[in-house]
Amino acid sequence: MEFDAINSEKKYCQRQAIIFNSFNQIITNTLTGDIMVLFLTDVLLFKTVNITFIISLIPLIALIRLPLIFVLRRCNKVKIIELSIYIKIAYVIILLTIPWNVLDMWKYTALIIIYQVAVEFGVGICWQPLMKEITSERDRGQFFSNMRFLFMTLNTIFVFLLSLVVGAEMNHTQYKALLLISLFGFFVQIYAIRKISRQQIISEYNGAIQKKTLLKLLTDNKNILWALILDFIFICIGFTLNVVYLKTVLGYSSKLVSLYITINNLGGTVSLPIIGRLLDRNLRKGSRYIIFLYLAYMIILIMLPAYLPGNIFNILFIIALALLSGMIASGVYLFMTMIQHSLVNIEDSFIVLNIYQIVIYVATFIITNIFGVVISRAVTDKAPINYWFSVDLFKAVNILIILISIGVINKMLSEKSYIFS
């Protein structure tokens, strides 16, 4: 009877978590993602090196978690998340009210830092441990698949409608409208997190980690190092700077870049049910499926042509590239989430999962800056185009990393199969 009550409460929290996350991708895209890149290039007219610096700085701010996780581990997670949302609302209101001509690179960076500190202070620190508590091995894959399916579906519709409105460049009015949509999304999050706060299951394990030292926590969860290695590999073939690459190196218009973002989200959304079922049945087969997608993505990237106005092949290749990158991103998200949650003890999750994410974000900062330099060099040092398709440094580096990473993944699959059983 008690088990049924706990399970019912967990299911209720899962439903509210799905509602909470429904606008998450729209908010992230608008404030710190691909749409922000269009805002920086088209409205604020920032240079490529400044944009890549801002993009790389965002995940690095996760370092603030390191001291906070020891301070906040006894606090109510949902209350911390609610407080952080209010700070993010203040950030959006500031952007809506101040004149944008006063936003130079450093002032905008300062605002982004404040916003991202609020993200890390709230959802960043508390979300994954909270999800660990409200799910179980029986329903975790289905839950994360359903949650991601909803917010990616909404984001796909959102970006598709945006692509119909945005022309060659985004303007001030369009971005302000997007900020208002993000503001609405934050109010939805406040509604959902308050519903979760009324449940008792969320505080069941808060005090347990006090009994262990940090060294003991890491020792008891040492198998998560294998998930960390896999995450490093996937980060090296990430798609964070694809929008910058398409705009600055290949010269694609904002309209086609918006199409890329739309199809990218569509590919990730429609593939989620298939990937979710595949990963639930066998993580090993799921990893092989992701490798196959990476190989197909690499072939399309090799053939991706420079932009020529009115060229139908540009549209076809953008669709193929976006579709594959979206499917890979969704597969990697579910794959890594399931591995992380299966390799960490629930009573240790608050500390261990946050340390895991800090390491990942630092790696993302380093890798993003490296690829920012690669893109800058690709703009100025493109090889002569003696045939229809373009060749540049960004393509060459991506292809090399994909081939090396696939070899490493295959070796790990053969030698450490217990992770994927």
C-alpha positions as CSV (number, residue, x, y, z in Angstrom):
1,M,0.0,0.0,0.0
2,E,2.8,2.4,0.9
3,F,4.6,1.5,-2.3
4,D,1.5,2.3,-4.4
5,A,1.2,5.7,-2.6
6,I,4.9,6.5,-3.3
7,N,4.6,5.4,-6.9
8,S,1.4,7.5,-7.4
9,E,3.2,10.5,-5.9
10,K,6.2,10.0,-8.2
11,K,3.9,9.8,-11.3
12,Y,2.2,13.1,-10.2
13,C,5.7,14.7,-9.9
14,Q,6.6,13.3,-13.3
15,R,3.6,14.9,-15.0
16,Q,4.4,18.3,-13.4
17,A,8.1,18.0,-14.4
18,I,6.9,17.4,-18.0
19,I,4.8,20.6,-17.8
20,F,7.7,22.5,-16.3
21,N,10.0,21.5,-19.1
22,S,7.4,22.2,-21.9
23,F,8.9,25.6,-22.7
24,N,12.4,24.8,-21.7
25,Q,13.8,24.4,-25.2
26,I,12.1,27.5,-26.4
27,I,13.6,29.5,-23.5
28,T,17.0,28.1,-24.0
29,N,17.1,28.6,-27.7
30,T,15.9,32.2,-27.3
31,L,18.1,33.3,-24.4
32,T,21.3,31.3,-24.7
33,G,21.0,29.1,-27.8
34,D,20.7,29.3,-31.6
35,I,18.2,32.2,-31.7
36,M,20.5,34.2,-29.4
37,V,23.2,33.7,-32.0
38,L,21.0,35.3,-34.6
39,F,20.2,38.1,-32.2
40,L,24.0,38.7,-31.7
41,T,24.8,38.6,-35.4
42,D,21.8,40.4,-36.9
43,V,20.8,42.9,-34.2
44,L,23.8,43.6,-31.9
45,L,26.2,43.0,-34.8
46,F,28.8,41.2,-32.7
47,K,32.0,39.8,-34.3
48,T,32.3,36.0,-34.6
49,V,35.1,35.8,-32.0
50,N,32.9,37.6,-29.5
51,I,29.9,35.3,-30.2
52,T,32.0,32.2,-29.8
53,F,33.4,33.6,-26.5
54,I,29.9,34.1,-25.2
55,I,28.7,30.7,-26.3
56,S,31.7,29.0,-24.6
57,L,31.4,31.1,-21.4
58,I,27.8,29.9,-20.8
59,P,28.6,26.3,-19.8
60,L,31.8,27.4,-17.9
61,I,29.6,29.3,-15.4
62,A,28.6,25.8,-14.1
63,L,31.8,26.0,-12.0
64,I,29.7,28.0,-9.6
65,R,28.0,24.8,-8.7
66,L,31.1,23.4,-7.0
67,P,30.9,25.5,-3.8
68,L,27.1,25.7,-3.9
69,I,26.4,21.9,-4.0
70,F,27.9,21.6,-0.5
71,V,25.9,24.6,0.8
72,L,22.6,23.7,-0.8
73,R,22.5,19.9,-0.4
74,R,20.2,20.1,2.7
75,C,17.9,22.8,1.1
76,N,14.6,22.2,-0.5
77,K,15.4,21.7,-4.2
78,V,12.1,22.9,-5.6
79,K,12.3,26.1,-3.6
80,I,15.7,26.8,-5.0
81,I,14.4,26.3,-8.5
82,E,11.5,28.6,-7.9
83,L,13.8,31.4,-6.6
84,S,16.1,31.0,-9.7
85,I,13.1,31.4,-12.0
86,Y,12.3,34.8,-10.5
87,I,15.9,36.0,-11.2
88,K,15.6,34.8,-14.8
89,I,12.3,36.7,-15.2
90,A,14.1,39.8,-14.0
91,Y,16.8,39.2,-16.7
92,V,14.2,39.0,-19.5
93,I,12.4,42.2,-18.2
94,I,15.8,44.0,-18.3
95,L,16.3,43.0,-22.0
96,L,12.8,44.1,-22.8
97,T,13.2,47.6,-21.3
98,I,16.7,48.8,-21.9
99,P,17.9,50.3,-25.2
100,W,19.9,47.7,-27.1
101,N,22.3,50.2,-28.5
102,V,23.9,50.4,-25.1
103,L,24.6,46.7,-25.1
104,D,28.2,46.3,-26.1
105,M,30.0,42.9,-25.9
106,W,31.0,43.2,-22.2
107,K,27.7,44.6,-20.9
108,Y,25.8,41.8,-22.7
109,T,28.3,39.3,-21.4
110,A,27.7,40.6,-17.8
111,L,23.9,40.1,-18.2
112,I,24.4,36.6,-19.6
113,I,26.6,35.7,-16.6
114,I,23.9,36.8,-14.2
115,Y,21.2,34.9,-16.1
116,Q,23.4,31.7,-16.3
117,V,24.3,31.9,-12.6
118,A,20.5,31.8,-11.9
119,V,20.2,28.8,-14.2
120,E,23.0,26.9,-12.4
121,F,21.8,28.0,-9.0
122,G,18.4,26.5,-9.7
123,V,17.7,23.9,-12.4
124,G,21.4,23.3,-13.0
125,I,22.1,22.1,-9.4
126,C,18.7,20.6,-8.5
127,W,17.0,19.2,-11.6
128,Q,18.9,15.9,-12.3
129,P,18.9,14.9,-8.6
130,L,15.2,15.8,-8.5
131,M,14.5,13.6,-11.6
132,K,16.5,10.8,-10.0
133,E,14.1,10.9,-7.0
134,I,10.8,11.0,-8.9
135,T,11.7,8.2,-11.4
136,S,12.7,4.5,-11.1
137,E,14.4,2.0,-13.3
138,R,11.0,0.8,-14.6
139,D,9.9,4.2,-16.0
140,R,13.0,6.4,-16.4
141,G,13.5,5.8,-20.1
142,Q,9.8,6.4,-20.9
143,F,9.6,9.5,-18.7
144,F,12.7,11.2,-20.2
145,S,11.5,10.3,-23.7
146,N,8.0,11.8,-23.0
147,M,9.4,14.9,-21.4
148,R,11.8,15.6,-24.3
149,F,9.2,14.8,-26.9
150,L,6.9,17.5,-25.6
151,F,9.3,20.3,-25.2
152,M,11.0,19.5,-28.6
153,T,7.6,19.3,-30.3
154,L,6.7,22.8,-29.0
155,N,10.1,24.1,-29.9
156,T,9.9,22.6,-33.4
157,I,6.6,24.4,-34.0
158,F,7.9,27.6,-32.5
159,V,11.1,27.7,-34.7
160,F,9.1,26.7,-37.8
161,L,6.8,29.6,-37.3
162,L,9.8,31.8,-36.6
163,S,11.4,30.7,-39.9
164,L,8.2,32.0,-41.7
165,V,8.6,35.4,-40.2
166,V,12.4,36.0,-40.2
167,G,13.8,37.2,-43.4
168,A,17.4,37.4,-44.4
169,E,18.1,38.9,-40.9
170,M,16.3,39.0,-37.6
171,N,15.2,42.4,-36.4
172,H,14.6,44.1,-33.0
173,T,10.8,43.6,-32.9
174,Q,11.0,39.9,-33.7
175,Y,13.5,39.2,-30.8
176,K,11.4,41.2,-28.4
177,A,8.4,39.0,-29.3
178,L,10.5,35.9,-28.5
179,L,11.5,37.4,-25.2
180,L,7.8,37.7,-24.3
181,I,7.2,34.1,-25.1
182,S,10.1,33.1,-22.9
183,L,8.6,35.2,-20.1
184,F,5.3,33.2,-20.4
185,G,7.4,30.0,-20.3
186,F,8.9,31.1,-16.9
187,F,5.4,31.6,-15.5
188,V,4.4,28.1,-16.6
189,Q,7.5,26.8,-14.8
190,I,6.5,28.6,-11.6
191,Y,3.1,27.0,-11.7
192,A,4.5,23.4,-12.2
193,I,7.3,23.7,-9.6
194,R,4.9,24.8,-7.0
195,K,2.8,21.7,-7.7
196,I,5.8,19.5,-7.1
197,S,6.8,21.4,-3.9
198,R,3.6,20.0,-2.2
199,Q,4.8,16.4,-2.6
200,Q,6.7,14.6,0.2
201,I,8.7,12.2,-2.0
202,I,11.1,14.9,-3.2
203,S,12.8,15.3,0.2
204,E,13.1,11.6,1.0
205,Y,16.9,11.4,0.4
206,N,18.1,15.0,1.1
207,G,19.9,14.2,4.4
208,A,21.5,10.9,3.5
209,I,24.6,12.4,1.8
210,Q,25.7,14.0,5.0
211,K,26.9,10.6,6.2
212,K,29.6,10.4,3.5
213,T,32.8,12.3,2.7
214,L,33.3,13.6,-0.8
215,L,36.0,10.9,-1.4
216,K,33.6,8.2,-0.2
217,L,30.8,9.6,-2.5
218,L,33.1,9.4,-5.6
219,T,34.5,6.0,-4.6
220,D,31.0,4.5,-4.2
221,N,30.0,5.8,-7.7
222,K,33.3,5.3,-9.5
223,N,31.5,3.5,-12.4
224,I,30.1,6.8,-13.6
225,L,33.6,7.6,-14.9
226,W,32.7,5.4,-17.9
227,A,29.7,7.7,-18.6
228,L,32.1,10.7,-18.3
229,I,34.4,9.2,-20.9
230,L,31.5,8.7,-23.3
231,D,30.3,12.2,-22.8
232,F,33.7,13.7,-23.6
233,I,33.5,11.8,-26.9
234,F,30.1,13.1,-27.8
235,I,31.0,16.7,-26.8
236,C,33.9,16.5,-29.3
237,I,31.3,16.0,-32.1
238,G,28.8,18.5,-30.8
239,F,26.7,20.9,-32.9
240,T,27.0,24.0,-30.7
241,L,28.7,26.1,-33.4
242,N,26.9,24.8,-36.4
243,V,24.8,27.9,-36.7
244,V,27.9,30.2,-36.5
245,Y,29.6,28.0,-39.1
246,L,26.7,28.1,-41.5
247,K,26.4,31.9,-41.2
248,T,30.1,33.0,-41.2
249,V,31.9,30.4,-43.2
250,L,29.4,29.1,-45.8
251,G,27.4,32.3,-45.9
252,Y,23.9,30.9,-45.4
253,S,21.1,33.4,-44.8
254,S,19.3,33.7,-41.5
255,K,16.2,32.2,-43.2
256,L,18.0,29.1,-44.2
257,V,19.7,28.9,-40.7
258,S,16.2,29.2,-39.2
259,L,15.2,26.3,-41.5
260,Y,18.2,24.3,-40.1
261,I,17.1,25.0,-36.5
262,T,13.5,23.9,-37.3
263,I,14.5,20.7,-39.0
264,N,17.1,20.0,-36.3
265,N,14.3,20.1,-33.7
266,L,11.9,18.1,-35.9
267,G,14.5,15.3,-36.4
268,G,15.1,15.1,-32.7
269,T,11.4,15.1,-31.9
270,V,10.2,12.5,-34.4
271,S,13.0,10.1,-33.6
272,L,12.5,10.2,-29.8
273,P,9.9,7.4,-29.6
274,I,12.0,5.0,-31.6
275,I,15.3,5.9,-29.8
276,G,13.5,5.6,-26.4
277,R,12.2,2.1,-27.1
278,L,15.6,1.0,-28.5
279,L,17.5,2.3,-25.5
280,D,15.0,0.8,-23.1
281,R,15.5,-2.6,-24.6
282,N,19.3,-2.6,-25.1
283,L,21.8,0.3,-24.5
284,R,24.4,-1.5,-26.6
285,K,22.2,-1.5,-29.7
286,G,21.3,2.1,-29.0
287,S,24.9,3.1,-29.0
288,R,25.5,1.3,-32.4
289,Y,22.5,3.2,-33.8
290,I,24.0,6.5,-32.7
291,I,27.3,5.6,-34.4
292,F,25.5,4.8,-37.6
293,L,23.9,8.3,-37.5
294,Y,27.2,9.9,-36.9
295,L,28.6,8.2,-40.0
296,A,25.7,9.5,-42.1
297,Y,26.1,13.0,-40.7
298,M,29.8,13.0,-41.6
299,I,29.1,12.1,-45.2
300,I,26.5,15.0,-45.5
301,L,29.0,17.4,-43.8
302,I,31.7,16.5,-46.3
303,M,29.3,17.3,-49.2
304,L,27.7,20.4,-47.7
305,P,28.2,23.2,-50.3
306,A,28.8,26.9,-49.8
307,Y,25.7,29.1,-50.1
308,L,24.6,30.2,-53.5
309,P,21.4,32.3,-53.7
310,G,18.6,30.3,-55.3
311,N,20.4,27.0,-55.2
312,I,18.0,24.1,-54.4
313,F,20.9,21.9,-53.3
314,N,21.6,24.2,-50.3
315,I,18.1,23.6,-49.0
316,L,18.4,19.8,-49.5
317,F,21.7,19.6,-47.7
318,I,20.6,21.9,-44.9
319,I,17.5,19.6,-44.4
320,A,19.7,16.4,-44.3
321,L,22.3,17.9,-42.0
322,A,19.7,19.3,-39.6
323,L,17.7,16.1,-39.6
324,L,20.7,13.9,-38.7
325,S,22.1,16.3,-36.1
326,G,18.7,16.5,-34.4
327,M,18.4,12.7,-34.3
328,I,21.9,12.3,-32.9
329,A,21.3,15.0,-30.2
330,S,18.1,13.3,-29.0
331,G,19.8,9.9,-29.0
332,V,22.8,11.1,-27.1
333,Y,20.6,13.0,-24.5
334,L,18.6,9.9,-23.7
335,F,21.5,7.5,-23.9
336,M,23.7,9.5,-21.5
337,T,20.9,10.3,-19.1
338,M,20.0,6.7,-18.7
339,I,23.7,5.7,-18.2
340,Q,24.3,8.4,-15.6
341,H,21.2,7.6,-13.6
342,S,21.9,3.9,-13.6
343,L,25.5,4.3,-12.4
344,V,24.9,6.6,-9.5
345,N,23.3,5.8,-6.1
346,I,20.1,7.8,-5.5
347,E,21.3,9.0,-2.0
348,D,24.5,10.4,-3.6
349,S,23.0,11.9,-6.7
350,F,22.9,15.5,-5.6
351,I,26.7,15.7,-5.2
352,V,27.9,13.2,-7.8
353,L,25.6,14.3,-10.7
354,N,26.5,17.9,-10.1
355,I,30.3,17.2,-10.1
356,Y,29.7,15.2,-13.2
357,Q,28.1,18.2,-14.9
358,I,30.8,20.6,-13.8
359,V,33.4,18.5,-15.4
360,I,31.3,18.3,-18.6
361,Y,30.8,22.0,-18.8
362,V,34.5,22.8,-18.3
363,A,35.2,20.4,-21.2
364,T,32.5,22.1,-23.3
365,F,34.1,25.5,-22.6
366,I,37.5,24.3,-23.8
367,I,36.2,22.5,-26.9
368,T,33.9,25.3,-27.9
369,N,36.7,27.8,-27.8
370,I,38.9,25.5,-29.8
371,F,36.2,25.2,-32.5
372,G,35.7,29.0,-32.4
373,V,39.3,29.4,-33.4
374,V,38.8,26.7,-36.1
375,I,35.8,28.5,-37.5
376,S,37.7,31.9,-37.5
377,R,40.5,30.2,-39.4
378,A,38.1,28.6,-41.8
379,V,36.6,32.0,-42.7
380,T,40.0,33.4,-43.7
381,D,41.9,30.3,-44.8
382,K,39.4,28.5,-46.9
383,A,40.9,26.2,-49.5
384,P,40.3,27.3,-53.1
385,I,37.0,26.0,-54.4
386,N,37.9,24.1,-57.6
387,Y,34.7,22.2,-57.6
388,W,31.1,22.6,-56.5
389,F,31.5,21.7,-52.8
390,S,33.5,23.8,-50.4
391,V,36.5,22.6,-48.3
392,D,37.5,24.2,-45.0
393,L,39.2,23.6,-41.7
394,F,36.0,23.1,-39.7
395,K,34.9,20.2,-41.9
396,A,38.3,18.6,-41.8
397,V,38.5,18.8,-38.0
398,N,35.0,17.5,-37.5
399,I,35.5,14.5,-39.8
400,L,38.8,13.6,-38.1
401,I,37.2,13.7,-34.6
402,I,34.1,11.7,-35.7
403,L,36.3,8.9,-37.1
404,I,38.6,8.8,-34.0
405,S,35.6,8.9,-31.6
406,I,33.8,6.1,-33.4
407,G,36.9,3.9,-33.0
408,V,37.1,4.7,-29.3
409,I,33.4,4.0,-28.7
410,N,33.7,0.6,-30.5
411,K,36.7,-0.3,-28.4
412,M,34.9,0.6,-25.2
413,L,31.8,-1.4,-26.2
414,S,33.9,-4.5,-26.7
415,E,35.9,-4.2,-23.5
416,K,33.5,-2.7,-21.0
417,S,30.2,-4.4,-22.0
418,Y,28.9,-4.5,-18.4
419,I,27.9,-0.9,-18.7
420,F,25.6,-1.7,-21.6
421,S,24.0,-4.8,-20.3
